[in-house]
Amino acid sequence: MKKTVGFTRFKFFYLQHKLLFDIVYLVLLIILPQLVSSDFIVRIIVTSMIYSLASMGNMVIVGYCGLLTCGHGAFYGLGAYVSALLAVKLGLSFPLCFLCAIIGSMIFGALIAIPCLRVDVDFLSLITIAFAQIFQSVIKNWTPVTGGARGVVAIPAPQMFGISFTTQKSYYFLVLFVILISYILLRNLMNSSVGRAMMAVRDDEIGAKAMGINVNKYKIIAFVVGSTVAGVAGSLMAHYLRYIGPTSFTLDLSLTFMQMIILGGLGSLEGAIVGSFFFTIMPEIFRPLAVYRMGIGGLVMLIVILIRPQGLLGSKAFAGKGGILTVFLNKKKQARKAVKG
């Protein structure tokens, strides 16, 4: 009981001083590259941030609107290929490539959303998997355009306002700026009437229809927003790695994005960030076990689903009965009450 009261007080203190906490977080993020001397560590952090951006897009579709998509890596790859090909083959500047990646991902997100409106959750996931497989086939076999198995090489580093983002630390600040803007926009969207309508569709689609919510409209919005954010992340990754290929956007990547948001907590943008950092940093810490990444990720996911279904920071809407641990503790409390009674 004391622990619960203490946590409640801390949560109340945090909410009362949220602006102060946010300022502290921002200052820490700004000075972080100065505190880290290793470019390798900065590279891991930058990669984690880009994955966080893609995962936030997936969170909008899955966590906030309740649509099970297993092909999010295709939208991520689409943004990467559009941006990279325009930069390499047409010599367009980074801002134009970045904008085209956004538009391309947005259009395909809307196109994929339309057939998904007429199917249930299980078949929706199959449609998105099919899209991911079609995307893989196109980038592998459309060799004159995509480079085929060779991929796209010598992608130029971003240049804007006379600044060339060629170093690890300079690219860190570029990604940090994009992810902060994206987080603020997504947070405001989820707190708006649009976000509340998405969550209503997620929690009870029939009830949402009964309340006059245009369910199909908000499903399309969720797909468009989620795919657009994934395209942004893909564009950043392409210009960061300076190379992309078909092996970079397999179905495993889509499943990894799903693992990230389930671990972090469905219905939480912060959870998407936490999950992304976990699944990016842990393989580096336990590098000898990196070969078993998917298996370990599946095991972690299974444990989370059994013990804490809503994830680390997720919405209680996904908690169900609270997981095995909660059920066990409730039964233990009931047994104690029965003994006392």
ZADO-1210 file (C-alpha; in nm, 4 decimals, padded with zeros to 6 digits):
<atoms>
<atom x="00.0000" y="00.0000" z="00.0000" code="MET" pos="1"/>
<atom x="00.2855" y="00.2343" z="00.0899" code="LYS" pos="2"/>
<atom x="00.4499" y="00.1657" z="-00.2464" code="LYS" pos="3"/>
<atom x="00.1255" y="00.2510" z="-00.4255" code="THR" pos="4"/>
<atom x="00.0880" y="00.5759" z="-00.2314" code="VAL" pos="5"/>
<atom x="00.4504" y="00.6650" z="-00.2988" code="GLY" pos="6"/>
<atom x="00.4111" y="00.6014" z="-00.6710" code="PHE" pos="7"/>
<atom x="00.0903" y="00.8067" z="-00.6778" code="THR" pos="8"/>
<atom x="00.2647" y="01.0978" z="-00.5065" code="ARG" pos="9"/>
<atom x="00.5554" y="01.0794" z="-00.7492" code="PHE" pos="10"/>
<atom x="00.3159" y="01.0698" z="-01.0443" code="LYS" pos="11"/>
<atom x="00.1266" y="01.3699" z="-00.9072" code="PHE" pos="12"/>
<atom x="00.4572" y="01.5576" z="-00.8540" code="PHE" pos="13"/>
<atom x="00.5660" y="01.4712" z="-01.2084" code="TYR" pos="14"/>
<atom x="00.2395" y="01.5973" z="-01.3592" code="LEU" pos="15"/>
<atom x="00.2598" y="01.9175" z="-01.1554" code="GLN" pos="16"/>
<atom x="00.6142" y="01.9862" z="-01.2756" code="HIS" pos="17"/>
<atom x="00.5946" y="01.8251" z="-01.6197" code="LYS" pos="18"/>
<atom x="00.7284" y="02.1345" z="-01.7985" code="LEU" pos="19"/>
<atom x="01.0360" y="02.1362" z="-01.5744" code="LEU" pos="20"/>
<atom x="01.0985" y="01.7662" z="-01.6396" code="PHE" pos="21"/>
<atom x="01.0603" y="01.8206" z="-02.0148" code="ASP" pos="22"/>
<atom x="01.3147" y="02.1035" z="-02.0067" code="ILE" pos="23"/>
<atom x="01.5606" y="01.8826" z="-01.8158" code="VAL" pos="24"/>
<atom x="01.5124" y="01.6000" z="-02.0685" code="TYR" pos="25"/>
<atom x="01.5725" y="01.8391" z="-02.3580" code="LEU" pos="26"/>
<atom x="01.8893" y="01.9797" z="-02.2027" code="VAL" pos="27"/>
<atom x="02.0214" y="01.6276" z="-02.1421" code="LEU" pos="28"/>
<atom x="01.9508" y="01.5308" z="-02.5022" code="LEU" pos="29"/>
<atom x="02.1318" y="01.8397" z="-02.6304" code="ILE" pos="30"/>
<atom x="02.4453" y="01.7874" z="-02.4205" code="ILE" pos="31"/>
<atom x="02.4498" y="01.4068" z="-02.4599" code="LEU" pos="32"/>
<atom x="02.6861" y="01.4019" z="-02.7641" code="PRO" pos="33"/>
<atom x="02.9319" y="01.6160" z="-02.5686" code="GLN" pos="34"/>
<atom x="02.9316" y="01.3636" z="-02.2842" code="LEU" pos="35"/>
<atom x="02.9966" y="01.0675" z="-02.5146" code="VAL" pos="36"/>
<atom x="03.3416" y="01.0433" z="-02.6691" code="SER" pos="37"/>
<atom x="03.2829" y="00.7303" z="-02.8777" code="SER" pos="38"/>
<atom x="03.1346" y="00.7717" z="-03.2262" code="ASP" pos="39"/>
<atom x="03.0164" y="00.4100" z="-03.2045" code="PHE" pos="40"/>
<atom x="02.7926" y="00.4876" z="-02.9062" code="ILE" pos="41"/>
<atom x="02.6572" y="00.7979" z="-03.0801" code="VAL" pos="42"/>
<atom x="02.5854" y="00.5813" z="-03.3859" code="ARG" pos="43"/>
<atom x="02.3828" y="00.3377" z="-03.1738" code="ILE" pos="44"/>
<atom x="02.1883" y="00.6255" z="-03.0200" code="ILE" pos="45"/>
<atom x="02.1145" y="00.7782" z="-03.3621" code="VAL" pos="46"/>
<atom x="01.9981" y="00.4398" z="-03.4955" code="THR" pos="47"/>
<atom x="01.7770" y="00.3952" z="-03.1887" code="SER" pos="48"/>
<atom x="01.6246" y="00.7378" z="-03.2445" code="MET" pos="49"/>
<atom x="01.5452" y="00.6623" z="-03.6098" code="ILE" pos="50"/>
<atom x="01.3845" y="00.3322" z="-03.5104" code="TYR" pos="51"/>
<atom x="01.1928" y="00.5212" z="-03.2415" code="SER" pos="52"/>
<atom x="01.0504" y="00.7466" z="-03.5102" code="LEU" pos="53"/>
<atom x="00.9376" y="00.4484" z="-03.7205" code="ALA" pos="54"/>
<atom x="00.7941" y="00.2785" z="-03.4112" code="SER" pos="55"/>
<atom x="00.5923" y="00.5871" z="-03.3215" code="MET" pos="56"/>
<atom x="00.4343" y="00.5647" z="-03.6650" code="GLY" pos="57"/>
<atom x="00.3545" y="00.1991" z="-03.6029" code="ASN" pos="58"/>
<atom x="00.2149" y="00.2943" z="-03.2621" code="MET" pos="59"/>
<atom x="-00.0398" y="00.5264" z="-03.4224" code="VAL" pos="60"/>
<atom x="-00.1737" y="00.2416" z="-03.6370" code="ILE" pos="61"/>
<atom x="-00.1552" y="-00.0445" z="-03.3879" code="VAL" pos="62"/>
<atom x="-00.1508" y="00.1147" z="-03.0434" code="GLY" pos="63"/>
<atom x="-00.3924" y="00.4015" z="-03.0916" code="TYR" pos="64"/>
<atom x="-00.6262" y="00.2758" z="-03.3648" code="CYS" pos="65"/>
<atom x="-00.6057" y="-00.0969" z="-03.2936" code="GLY" pos="66"/>
<atom x="-00.5203" y="-00.2050" z="-03.6496" code="LEU" pos="67"/>
<atom x="-00.2841" y="-00.5025" z="-03.6616" code="LEU" pos="68"/>
<atom x="-00.0261" y="-00.4299" z="-03.9315" code="THR" pos="69"/>
<atom x="00.2731" y="-00.6538" z="-03.9925" code="CYS" pos="70"/>
<atom x="00.4205" y="-00.4702" z="-04.2902" code="GLY" pos="71"/>
<atom x="00.5357" y="-00.1439" z="-04.1352" code="HIS" pos="72"/>
<atom x="00.8906" y="-00.2037" z="-04.2546" code="GLY" pos="73"/>
<atom x="00.7692" y="-00.1623" z="-04.6134" code="ALA" pos="74"/>
<atom x="00.6608" y="00.1986" z="-04.5506" code="PHE" pos="75"/>
<atom x="00.9944" y="00.2580" z="-04.3793" code="TYR" pos="76"/>
<atom x="01.1726" y="00.1111" z="-04.6817" code="GLY" pos="77"/>
<atom x="00.9555" y="00.3071" z="-04.9236" code="LEU" pos="78"/>
<atom x="01.0634" y="00.6353" z="-04.7667" code="GLY" pos="79"/>
<atom x="01.4259" y="00.5230" z="-04.7763" code="ALA" pos="80"/>
<atom x="01.4185" y="00.4206" z="-05.1439" code="TYR" pos="81"/>
<atom x="01.2283" y="00.7278" z="-05.2632" code="VAL" pos="82"/>
<atom x="01.4688" y="00.9630" z="-05.0874" code="SER" pos="83"/>
<atom x="01.7814" y="00.7699" z="-05.1888" code="ALA" pos="84"/>
<atom x="01.6877" y="00.7260" z="-05.5562" code="LEU" pos="85"/>
<atom x="01.5938" y="01.0910" z="-05.6018" code="LEU" pos="86"/>
<atom x="01.9220" y="01.1979" z="-05.4437" code="ALA" pos="87"/>
<atom x="02.1434" y="00.9545" z="-05.6379" code="VAL" pos="88"/>
<atom x="01.9750" y="00.9410" z="-05.9797" code="LYS" pos="89"/>
<atom x="01.8317" y="01.2933" z="-06.0088" code="LEU" pos="90"/>
<atom x="02.0690" y="01.4789" z="-05.7797" code="GLY" pos="91"/>
<atom x="01.7909" y="01.6477" z="-05.5831" code="LEU" pos="92"/>
<atom x="01.8703" y="01.8225" z="-05.2571" code="SER" pos="93"/>
<atom x="01.7970" y="01.6531" z="-04.9244" code="PHE" pos="94"/>
<atom x="01.4944" y="01.8719" z="-04.8342" code="PRO" pos="95"/>
<atom x="01.3267" y="01.7818" z="-05.1669" code="LEU" pos="96"/>
<atom x="01.4103" y="01.4113" z="-05.1267" code="CYS" pos="97"/>
<atom x="01.2816" y="01.4224" z="-04.7698" code="PHE" pos="98"/>
<atom x="00.9563" y="01.5884" z="-04.8801" code="LEU" pos="99"/>
<atom x="00.9047" y="01.3363" z="-05.1625" code="CYS" pos="100"/>
<atom x="00.9616" y="01.0489" z="-04.9193" code="ALA" pos="101"/>
<atom x="00.6890" y="01.1941" z="-04.6970" code="ILE" pos="102"/>
<atom x="00.4453" y="01.2318" z="-04.9876" code="ILE" pos="103"/>
<atom x="00.5214" y="00.8849" z="-05.1292" code="GLY" pos="104"/>
<atom x="00.4720" y="00.7130" z="-04.7929" code="SER" pos="105"/>
<atom x="00.1528" y="00.9100" z="-04.7343" code="MET" pos="106"/>
<atom x="00.0038" y="00.8065" z="-05.0700" code="ILE" pos="107"/>
<atom x="00.0863" y="00.4374" z="-05.0271" code="PHE" pos="108"/>
<atom x="-00.0427" y="00.4460" z="-04.6705" code="GLY" pos="109"/>
<atom x="-00.3796" y="00.5666" z="-04.8005" code="ALA" pos="110"/>
<atom x="-00.3811" y="00.3100" z="-05.0828" code="LEU" pos="111"/>
<atom x="-00.3106" y="00.0198" z="-04.8471" code="ILE" pos="112"/>
<atom x="-00.5689" y="00.1463" z="-04.5959" code="ALA" pos="113"/>
<atom x="-00.8566" y="00.1256" z="-04.8474" code="ILE" pos="114"/>
<atom x="-00.8643" y="-00.2570" z="-04.8900" code="PRO" pos="115"/>
<atom x="-00.7993" y="-00.2956" z="-04.5166" code="CYS" pos="116"/>
<atom x="-01.1303" y="-00.1262" z="-04.4355" code="LEU" pos="117"/>
<atom x="-01.3347" y="-00.4277" z="-04.5442" code="ARG" pos="118"/>
<atom x="-01.1508" y="-00.6974" z="-04.3503" code="VAL" pos="119"/>
<atom x="-01.1115" y="-00.8055" z="-03.9885" code="ASP" pos="120"/>
<atom x="-00.7935" y="-00.7802" z="-03.7842" code="VAL" pos="121"/>
<atom x="-00.6440" y="-01.1150" z="-03.8938" code="ASP" pos="122"/>
<atom x="-00.6921" y="-01.0532" z="-04.2656" code="PHE" pos="123"/>
<atom x="-00.5699" y="-00.6941" z="-04.2250" code="LEU" pos="124"/>
<atom x="-00.2362" y="-00.8248" z="-04.1005" code="SER" pos="125"/>
<atom x="-00.2198" y="-01.0581" z="-04.4037" code="LEU" pos="126"/>
<atom x="-00.2795" y="-00.7662" z="-04.6412" code="ILE" pos="127"/>
<atom x="00.0048" y="-00.5671" z="-04.4847" code="THR" pos="128"/>
<atom x="00.2334" y="-00.8726" z="-04.4990" code="ILE" pos="129"/>
<atom x="00.1448" y="-00.9105" z="-04.8676" code="ALA" pos="130"/>
<atom x="00.2318" y="-00.5447" z="-04.9253" code="PHE" pos="131"/>
<atom x="00.5677" y="-00.5968" z="-04.7533" code="ALA" pos="132"/>
<atom x="00.6385" y="-00.8982" z="-04.9745" code="GLN" pos="133"/>
<atom x="00.5392" y="-00.7098" z="-05.2906" code="ILE" pos="134"/>
<atom x="00.7682" y="-00.4250" z="-05.1885" code="PHE" pos="135"/>
<atom x="01.0532" y="-00.6729" z="-05.1375" code="GLN" pos="136"/>
<atom x="00.9914" y="-00.8248" z="-05.4803" code="SER" pos="137"/>
<atom x="00.9893" y="-00.4847" z="-05.6520" code="VAL" pos="138"/>
<atom x="01.3133" y="-00.3570" z="-05.4998" code="ILE" pos="139"/>
<atom x="01.4853" y="-00.6895" z="-05.5709" code="LYS" pos="140"/>
<atom x="01.3770" y="-00.7278" z="-05.9328" code="ASN" pos="141"/>
<atom x="01.3338" y="-00.3729" z="-06.0676" code="TRP" pos="142"/>
<atom x="01.7090" y="-00.3557" z="-06.1166" code="THR" pos="143"/>
<atom x="01.7309" y="-00.0579" z="-06.3589" code="PRO" pos="144"/>
<atom x="01.5640" y="00.1647" z="-06.1000" code="VAL" pos="145"/>
<atom x="01.6290" y="00.0174" z="-05.7545" code="THR" pos="146"/>
<atom x="01.9634" y="-00.1437" z="-05.8245" code="GLY" pos="147"/>
<atom x="01.8265" y="-00.4903" z="-05.7440" code="GLY" pos="148"/>
<atom x="02.0254" y="-00.6968" z="-05.4960" code="ALA" pos="149"/>
<atom x="02.3103" y="-00.4435" z="-05.5197" code="ARG" pos="150"/>
<atom x="02.0929" y="-00.1748" z="-05.3683" code="GLY" pos="151"/>
<atom x="02.1551" y="00.1987" z="-05.3798" code="VAL" pos="152"/>
<atom x="02.5080" y="00.3121" z="-05.2973" code="VAL" pos="153"/>
<atom x="02.6828" y="00.6468" z="-05.2481" code="ALA" pos="154"/>
<atom x="02.3742" y="00.8197" z="-05.1072" code="ILE" pos="155"/>
<atom x="02.4788" y="01.1786" z="-05.0300" code="PRO" pos="156"/>
<atom x="02.4765" y="01.3099" z="-04.6773" code="ALA" pos="157"/>
<atom x="02.2119" y="01.5750" z="-04.6004" code="PRO" pos="158"/>
<atom x="02.3045" y="01.9369" z="-04.6619" code="GLN" pos="159"/>
<atom x="02.0815" y="02.2224" z="-04.5455" code="MET" pos="160"/>
<atom x="02.1377" y="02.5916" z="-04.4771" code="PHE" pos="161"/>
<atom x="02.5052" y="02.5554" z="-04.5558" code="GLY" pos="162"/>
<atom x="02.5478" y="02.2743" z="-04.3020" code="ILE" pos="163"/>
<atom x="02.6705" y="01.9307" z="-04.4092" code="SER" pos="164"/>
<atom x="02.5588" y="01.6546" z="-04.1736" code="PHE" pos="165"/>
<atom x="02.8515" y="01.4208" z="-04.2308" code="THR" pos="166"/>
<atom x="02.9647" y="01.3492" z="-03.8749" code="THR" pos="167"/>
<atom x="02.7922" y="01.1298" z="-03.6183" code="GLN" pos="168"/>
<atom x="02.7262" y="01.4186" z="-03.3809" code="LYS" pos="169"/>
<atom x="02.5911" y="01.6546" z="-03.6464" code="SER" pos="170"/>
<atom x="02.3510" y="01.3854" z="-03.7704" code="TYR" pos="171"/>
<atom x="02.2456" y="01.3246" z="-03.4094" code="TYR" pos="172"/>
<atom x="02.1135" y="01.6799" z="-03.3859" code="PHE" pos="173"/>
<atom x="01.9341" y="01.6504" z="-03.7209" code="LEU" pos="174"/>
<atom x="01.7551" y="01.3326" z="-03.6099" code="VAL" pos="175"/>
<atom x="01.6875" y="01.4811" z="-03.2648" code="LEU" pos="176"/>
<atom x="01.5203" y="01.7844" z="-03.4243" code="PHE" pos="177"/>
<atom x="01.3012" y="01.5669" z="-03.6495" code="VAL" pos="178"/>
<atom x="01.2009" y="01.3288" z="-03.3710" code="ILE" pos="179"/>
<atom x="01.1126" y="01.6142" z="-03.1334" code="LEU" pos="180"/>
<atom x="00.8934" y="01.7824" z="-03.3949" code="ILE" pos="181"/>
<atom x="00.7313" y="01.4479" z="-03.4821" code="SER" pos="182"/>
<atom x="00.6692" y="01.3641" z="-03.1165" code="TYR" pos="183"/>
<atom x="00.5069" y="01.7012" z="-03.0468" code="ILE" pos="184"/>
<atom x="00.2836" y="01.6739" z="-03.3542" code="LEU" pos="185"/>
<atom x="00.1826" y="01.3149" z="-03.2764" code="LEU" pos="186"/>
<atom x="00.1223" y="01.3926" z="-02.9097" code="ARG" pos="187"/>
<atom x="-00.1046" y="01.6849" z="-03.0008" code="ASN" pos="188"/>
<atom x="-00.2838" y="01.4676" z="-03.2578" code="LEU" pos="189"/>
<atom x="-00.3466" y="01.1899" z="-03.0053" code="MET" pos="190"/>
<atom x="-00.4793" y="01.4410" z="-02.7512" code="ASN" pos="191"/>
<atom x="-00.7128" y="01.5964" z="-03.0088" code="SER" pos="192"/>
<atom x="-01.0585" y="01.4815" z="-03.1136" code="SER" pos="193"/>
<atom x="-00.8957" y="01.2821" z="-03.3958" code="VAL" pos="194"/>
<atom x="-00.6810" y="01.0858" z="-03.1509" code="GLY" pos="195"/>
<atom x="-00.9729" y="01.0245" z="-02.9165" code="ARG" pos="196"/>
<atom x="-01.1793" y="00.8983" z="-03.2109" code="ALA" pos="197"/>
<atom x="-00.8976" y="00.6569" z="-03.3046" code="MET" pos="198"/>
<atom x="-00.8863" y="00.5232" z="-02.9493" code="MET" pos="199"/>
<atom x="-01.2643" y="00.4830" z="-02.9510" code="ALA" pos="200"/>
<atom x="-01.2334" y="00.2725" z="-03.2677" code="VAL" pos="201"/>
<atom x="-00.9595" y="00.0692" z="-03.1003" code="ARG" pos="202"/>
<atom x="-01.1531" y="00.0045" z="-02.7802" code="ASP" pos="203"/>
<atom x="-01.4966" y="-00.0664" z="-02.9300" code="ASP" pos="204"/>
<atom x="-01.5544" y="-00.0265" z="-03.3025" code="GLU" pos="205"/>
<atom x="-01.9280" y="-00.0996" z="-03.2815" code="ILE" pos="206"/>
<atom x="-01.9681" y="00.1462" z="-02.9952" code="GLY" pos="207"/>
<atom x="-01.7749" y="00.4089" z="-03.1909" code="ALA" pos="208"/>
<atom x="-02.0093" y="00.3633" z="-03.4865" code="LYS" pos="209"/>
<atom x="-02.3087" y="00.3952" z="-03.2542" code="ALA" pos="210"/>
<atom x="-02.1695" y="00.7277" z="-03.1300" code="MET" pos="211"/>
<atom x="-02.1561" y="00.8599" z="-03.4878" code="GLY" pos="212"/>
<atom x="-01.7816" y="00.8222" z="-03.5436" code="ILE" pos="213"/>
<atom x="-01.6824" y="00.7602" z="-03.9044" code="ASN" pos="214"/>
<atom x="-01.4728" y="00.4498" z="-03.8365" code="VAL" pos="215"/>
<atom x="-01.3328" y="00.4137" z="-04.1888" code="ASN" pos="216"/>
<atom x="-01.2225" y="00.7758" z="-04.1962" code="LYS" pos="217"/>
<atom x="-01.0133" y="00.7419" z="-03.8806" code="TYR" pos="218"/>
<atom x="-00.8644" y="00.4106" z="-03.9894" code="LYS" pos="219"/>
<atom x="-00.7393" y="00.5777" z="-04.3072" code="ILE" pos="220"/>
<atom x="-00.6033" y="00.8712" z="-04.1063" code="ILE" pos="221"/>
<atom x="-00.4174" y="00.6299" z="-03.8775" code="ALA" pos="222"/>
<atom x="-00.2628" y="00.4471" z="-04.1736" code="PHE" pos="223"/>
<atom x="-00.1653" y="00.7700" z="-04.3483" code="VAL" pos="224"/>
<atom x="-00.0092" y="00.9242" z="-04.0369" code="VAL" pos="225"/>
<atom x="00.1709" y="00.6029" z="-03.9355" code="GLY" pos="226"/>
<atom x="00.3102" y="00.5333" z="-04.2825" code="SER" pos="227"/>
<atom x="00.4188" y="00.8959" z="-04.3247" code="THR" pos="228"/>
<atom x="00.6193" y="00.8912" z="-04.0018" code="VAL" pos="229"/>
<atom x="00.7760" y="00.5611" z="-04.1107" code="ALA" pos="230"/>
<atom x="00.8719" y="00.7203" z="-04.4434" code="GLY" pos="231"/>
<atom x="01.0388" y="01.0079" z="-04.2584" code="VAL" pos="232"/>
<atom x="01.2418" y="00.7588" z="-04.0546" code="ALA" pos="233"/>
<atom x="01.3365" y="00.5656" z="-04.3694" code="GLY" pos="234"/>
<atom x="01.4609" y="00.8790" z="-04.5417" code="SER" pos="235"/>
<atom x="01.6768" y="00.9695" z="-04.2432" code="LEU" pos="236"/>
<atom x="01.8202" y="00.6180" z="-04.2252" code="MET" pos="237"/>
<atom x="01.9033" y="00.6065" z="-04.5979" code="ALA" pos="238"/>
<atom x="02.1046" y="00.9303" z="-04.5856" code="HIS" pos="239"/>
<atom x="02.2636" y="00.8234" z="-04.2593" code="TYR" pos="240"/>
<atom x="02.3885" y="00.4816" z="-04.3709" code="LEU" pos="241"/>
<atom x="02.4625" y="00.6092" z="-04.7251" code="ARG" pos="242"/>
<atom x="02.3559" y="00.2665" z="-04.8549" code="TYR" pos="243"/>
<atom x="02.0298" y="00.0706" z="-04.8676" code="ILE" pos="244"/>
<atom x="01.9412" y="-00.2704" z="-05.0131" code="GLY" pos="245"/>
<atom x="01.6619" y="-00.5305" z="-05.0106" code="PRO" pos="246"/>
<atom x="01.8092" y="-00.7043" z="-04.7049" code="THR" pos="247"/>
<atom x="01.7548" y="-00.3859" z="-04.5036" code="SER" pos="248"/>
<atom x="01.3743" y="-00.4078" z="-04.5269" code="PHE" pos="249"/>
<atom x="01.2743" y="-00.7696" z="-04.4776" code="THR" pos="250"/>
<atom x="00.9655" y="-00.8936" z="-04.2940" code="LEU" pos="251"/>
<atom x="01.1866" y="-00.9403" z="-03.9863" code="ASP" pos="252"/>
<atom x="01.2164" y="-00.5619" z="-03.9630" code="LEU" pos="253"/>
<atom x="00.8372" y="-00.5232" z="-03.9533" code="SER" pos="254"/>
<atom x="00.8179" y="-00.7848" z="-03.6776" code="LEU" pos="255"/>
<atom x="01.0928" y="-00.6033" z="-03.4884" code="THR" pos="256"/>
<atom x="00.8914" y="-00.2789" z="-03.5037" code="PHE" pos="257"/>
<atom x="00.5972" y="-00.4741" z="-03.3618" code="MET" pos="258"/>
<atom x="00.8142" y="-00.6114" z="-03.0820" code="GLN" pos="259"/>
<atom x="00.9348" y="-00.2616" z="-03.0002" code="MET" pos="260"/>
<atom x="00.5869" y="-00.1189" z="-02.9471" code="ILE" pos="261"/>
<atom x="00.4573" y="-00.4241" z="-02.7593" code="ILE" pos="262"/>
<atom x="00.7480" y="-00.4126" z="-02.5154" code="LEU" pos="263"/>
<atom x="00.7300" y="-00.0359" z="-02.4737" code="GLY" pos="264"/>
<atom x="00.3523" y="-00.0431" z="-02.4346" code="GLY" pos="265"/>
<atom x="00.0681" y="-00.0102" z="-02.6828" code="LEU" pos="266"/>
<atom x="-00.1042" y="00.3267" z="-02.6724" code="GLY" pos="267"/>
<atom x="00.2087" y="00.5134" z="-02.5617" code="SER" pos="268"/>
<atom x="00.4445" y="00.7171" z="-02.7797" code="LEU" pos="269"/>
<atom x="00.6992" y="00.7104" z="-02.4996" code="GLU" pos="270"/>
<atom x="00.6670" y="00.3320" z="-02.4961" code="GLY" pos="271"/>
<atom x="00.7602" y="00.3193" z="-02.8654" code="ALA" pos="272"/>
<atom x="01.0799" y="00.5085" z="-02.7849" code="ILE" pos="273"/>
<atom x="01.1670" y="00.2850" z="-02.4874" code="VAL" pos="274"/>
<atom x="01.1031" y="-00.0336" z="-02.6858" code="GLY" pos="275"/>
<atom x="01.3117" y="00.0900" z="-02.9802" code="SER" pos="276"/>
<atom x="01.6097" y="00.1715" z="-02.7608" code="PHE" pos="277"/>
<atom x="01.5836" y="-00.1668" z="-02.5879" code="PHE" pos="278"/>
<atom x="01.5808" y="-00.3721" z="-02.9090" code="PHE" pos="279"/>
<atom x="01.8600" y="-00.1614" z="-03.0631" code="THR" pos="280"/>
<atom x="02.0960" y="-00.1418" z="-02.7674" code="ILE" pos="281"/>
<atom x="02.0548" y="-00.4913" z="-02.6182" code="MET" pos="282"/>
<atom x="02.1959" y="-00.6765" z="-02.9253" code="PRO" pos="283"/>
<atom x="02.5030" y="-00.4533" z="-02.9036" code="GLU" pos="284"/>
<atom x="02.5507" y="-00.5311" z="-02.5351" code="ILE" pos="285"/>
<atom x="02.5053" y="-00.9037" z="-02.5909" code="PHE" pos="286"/>
<atom x="02.6683" y="-00.9134" z="-02.9342" code="ARG" pos="287"/>
<atom x="02.7536" y="-01.2898" z="-02.9202" code="PRO" pos="288"/>
<atom x="02.3777" y="-01.3553" z="-02.8998" code="LEU" pos="289"/>
<atom x="02.2895" y="-01.1191" z="-03.1867" code="ALA" pos="290"/>
<atom x="02.2248" y="-01.4185" z="-03.4149" code="VAL" pos="291"/>
<atom x="01.9348" y="-01.5144" z="-03.1888" code="TYR" pos="292"/>
<atom x="01.7884" y="-01.1636" z="-03.1886" code="ARG" pos="293"/>
<atom x="01.4470" y="-01.2620" z="-03.3265" code="MET" pos="294"/>
<atom x="01.4170" y="-01.5587" z="-03.0900" code="GLY" pos="295"/>
<atom x="01.5172" y="-01.3545" z="-02.7867" code="ILE" pos="296"/>
<atom x="01.2830" y="-01.0778" z="-02.8976" code="GLY" pos="297"/>
<atom x="00.9990" y="-01.3281" z="-02.9238" code="GLY" pos="298"/>
<atom x="01.0762" y="-01.4620" z="-02.5761" code="LEU" pos="299"/>
<atom x="01.0815" y="-01.1100" z="-02.4294" code="VAL" pos="300"/>
<atom x="00.7516" y="-01.0358" z="-02.6023" code="MET" pos="301"/>
<atom x="00.5961" y="-01.3550" z="-02.4629" code="LEU" pos="302"/>
<atom x="00.7076" y="-01.2691" z="-02.1106" code="ILE" pos="303"/>
<atom x="00.5686" y="-00.9161" z="-02.1410" code="VAL" pos="304"/>
<atom x="00.2348" y="-01.0415" z="-02.2755" code="ILE" pos="305"/>
<atom x="00.2033" y="-01.2922" z="-01.9904" code="LEU" pos="306"/>
<atom x="00.3143" y="-01.0654" z="-01.7069" code="ILE" pos="307"/>
<atom x="00.2272" y="-00.7133" z="-01.8243" code="ARG" pos="308"/>
<atom x="00.0084" y="-00.7229" z="-02.1379" code="PRO" pos="309"/>
<atom x="-00.0030" y="-00.3432" z="-02.1730" code="GLN" pos="310"/>
<atom x="00.3777" y="-00.3252" z="-02.1920" code="GLY" pos="311"/>
<atom x="00.6078" y="-00.1068" z="-01.9851" code="LEU" pos="312"/>
<atom x="00.4300" y="00.2243" z="-02.0460" code="LEU" pos="313"/>
<atom x="00.1182" y="00.1134" z="-02.2302" code="GLY" pos="314"/>
<atom x="-00.2490" y="00.1949" z="-02.1927" code="SER" pos="315"/>
<atom x="-00.4572" y="-00.0096" z="-01.9496" code="LYS" pos="316"/>
<atom x="-00.6937" y="-00.0741" z="-02.2395" code="ALA" pos="317"/>
<atom x="-00.4533" y="-00.3521" z="-02.3398" code="PHE" pos="318"/>
<atom x="-00.4107" y="-00.4981" z="-01.9898" code="ALA" pos="319"/>
<atom x="-00.6938" y="-00.7514" z="-02.0100" code="GLY" pos="320"/>
<atom x="-00.6945" y="-00.9397" z="-01.6791" code="LYS" pos="321"/>
<atom x="-00.3564" y="-00.7915" z="-01.6003" code="GLY" pos="322"/>
<atom x="-00.1353" y="-01.0854" z="-01.6916" code="GLY" pos="323"/>
<atom x="-00.0335" y="-01.3947" z="-01.4981" code="ILE" pos="324"/>
<atom x="00.1428" y="-01.2018" z="-01.2198" code="LEU" pos="325"/>
<atom x="-00.1576" y="-00.9771" z="-01.1514" code="THR" pos="326"/>
<atom x="-00.3989" y="-01.2718" z="-01.1540" code="VAL" pos="327"/>
<atom x="-00.1707" y="-01.4611" z="-00.9141" code="PHE" pos="328"/>
<atom x="-00.1476" y="-01.1644" z="-00.6749" code="LEU" pos="329"/>
<atom x="-00.5248" y="-01.1106" z="-00.6851" code="ASN" pos="330"/>
<atom x="-00.5858" y="-01.4746" z="-00.6015" code="LYS" pos="331"/>
<atom x="-00.3351" y="-01.4476" z="-00.3183" code="LYS" pos="332"/>
<atom x="-00.5200" y="-01.1443" z="-00.1785" code="LYS" pos="333"/>
<atom x="-00.8506" y="-01.3241" z="-00.2048" code="GLN" pos="334"/>
<atom x="-00.7073" y="-01.6233" z="-00.0214" code="ALA" pos="335"/>
<atom x="-00.5797" y="-01.3977" z="00.2591" code="ARG" pos="336"/>
<atom x="-00.9177" y="-01.2295" z="00.2898" code="LYS" pos="337"/>
<atom x="-01.0865" y="-01.5688" z="00.3039" code="ALA" pos="338"/>
<atom x="-00.8496" y="-01.6804" z="00.5840" code="VAL" pos="339"/>
<atom x="-00.9042" y="-01.3568" z="00.7791" code="LYS" pos="340"/>
<atom x="-01.2791" y="-01.3855" z="00.7233" code="GLY" pos="341"/>
</atoms>
